[in-house]
Amino acid sequence: NAGVTQTPKFQVLKTGQSMTLQCAQDMNHNSMYWYRQDPGMGLRLIYYSASEGTTDKGEVPNGYNVSRLNKREFSLRLESAAPSQTSVYFCASSVRAGANYGYTFGSGTRLTVV
Amino acid sequence: DAKTTQPNSMESNEEEPVHLPCNHSTISGTDYIHWYRQLPSQGPEYVIHGLTSNVNNRMASLAIAEDRKSSTLILHRATLRDAAVYYCILRDVAFYSGNTGKLIFGQGTTLQVKP
C-alpha cells in the first residue's frame, strides 16, 4: 500500500520554464490537495479537488494550475516558474471533503527555481 | 476558519510525558480538532482528532476541554523520534457549498526531545 506518491522528489528549474508535479494515491480517496511549504513556515494550500471533476483555489493559487486527471491522480503545473516558487510541495488526500477523516500526505517534491 | 494558538516551541526529556497545548476560543460546533506532526524533511503525518470526547490511539491521546476552547495532545513517553513540529488544526466537517473541510495549517509547536 503506497499511499500518496509524488514525482519527482527533486527538481531544479530555470526561471520561465514550465513543469508538472505529479501526485497519485491508491487509497480510493475522493479529495486531493496541493500545499507548499517555504523554509521555516507552515503549509499553505494552493489548490484542492473535493471530488473527481472539481478543483478550487486555496490560499496561494497564483502562478499554478491543476488537473484532476482521474480519481487517483492530481497534478500541479507551473507554467512559467519564478524564484518565488522555490519551495517544497506536498500532495495530500482524504476519504472525502467535509469528512471526519485525516489527511494522508506524500513525501514532497523539493523544487528550486534559479 | 477558526484559529488556533500554540506555543512556538517546547522541550521534553526522553521517556517523560509531553503535554502540547492548543487554544481555540472561537471553535464552532462542527469543528473537529485535528493534530498532525511533521518530522524533519518529511510530509505531515496525521496523529489524532476528536470532537468533544477525549480520544486515544497508538500514537497519542487528545484531551479536550469541556467548553472545547482548548485541547491538549499528550505523548505518554516521548522518544527522540517524536521531535517534530506539531500542528493543531480545526477542521469544519460540515459539508456545504464553499466548505470542503480543508486543513489550514498554522505555525505549530516545535518539540525538542532531550536524551
HADDOCK unambig.tbl for C-alpha pairs under 7 A between the chains (distance, minus, plus):
assign (segid A and resid 41 and name CA) (segid B and resid 107 and name CA) 6.50 0.50 0.50
assign (segid A and resid 42 and name CA) (segid B and resid 105 and name CA) 6.03 0.50 0.50
assign (segid A and resid 42 and name CA) (segid B and resid 106 and name CA) 5.78 0.50 0.50
assign (segid A and resid 42 and name CA) (segid B and resid 107 and name CA) 5.05 0.50 0.50
assign (segid A and resid 43 and name CA) (segid B and resid 105 and name CA) 5.62 0.50 0.50
assign (segid A and resid 44 and name CA) (segid B and resid 105 and name CA) 6.72 0.50 0.50
assign (segid A and resid 50 and name CA) (segid B and resid 100 and name CA) 6.59 0.50 0.50
assign (segid A and resid 90 and name CA) (segid B and resid 43 and name CA) 6.79 0.50 0.50
assign (segid A and resid 97 and name CA) (segid B and resid 100 and name CA) 4.82 0.50 0.50
assign (segid A and resid 97 and name CA) (segid B and resid 101 and name CA) 5.90 0.50 0.50
assign (segid A and resid 98 and name CA) (segid B and resid 92 and name CA) 6.92 0.50 0.50
assign (segid A and resid 98 and name CA) (segid B and resid 93 and name CA) 4.03 0.50 0.50
assign (segid A and resid 98 and name CA) (segid B and resid 94 and name CA) 5.78 0.50 0.50
assign (segid A and resid 98 and name CA) (segid B and resid 95 and name CA) 4.75 0.50 0.50
assign (segid A and resid 98 and name CA) (segid B and resid 100 and name CA) 4.90 0.50 0.50
assign (segid A and resid 98 and name CA) (segid B and resid 101 and name CA) 4.40 0.50 0.50
assign (segid A and resid 99 and name CA) (segid B and resid 93 and name CA) 5.50 0.50 0.50
assign (segid A and resid 100 and name CA) (segid B and resid 93 and name CA) 6.28 0.50 0.50
assign (segid A and resid 102 and name CA) (segid B and resid 46 and name CA) 6.14 0.50 0.50
assign (segid A and resid 103 and name CA) (segid B and resid 46 and name CA) 6.53 0.50 0.50
assign (segid A and resid 104 and name CA) (segid B and resid 45 and name CA) 6.93 0.50 0.50
assign (segid A and resid 104 and name CA) (segid B and resid 46 and name CA) 6.97 0.50 0.50
assign (segid A and resid 105 and name CA) (segid B and resid 43 and name CA) 5.87 0.50 0.50
assign (segid A and resid 105 and name CA) (segid B and resid 44 and name CA) 6.13 0.50 0.50
assign (segid A and resid 105 and name CA) (segid B and resid 45 and name CA) 6.77 0.50 0.50
assign (segid A and resid 106 and name CA) (segid B and resid 43 and name CA) 6.01 0.50 0.50
assign (segid A and resid 107 and name CA) (segid B and resid 42 and name CA) 5.65 0.50 0.50
assign (segid A and resid 107 and name CA) (segid B and resid 43 and name CA) 4.88 0.50 0.50
assign (segid A and resid 108 and name CA) (segid B and resid 43 and name CA) 6.22 0.50 0.50
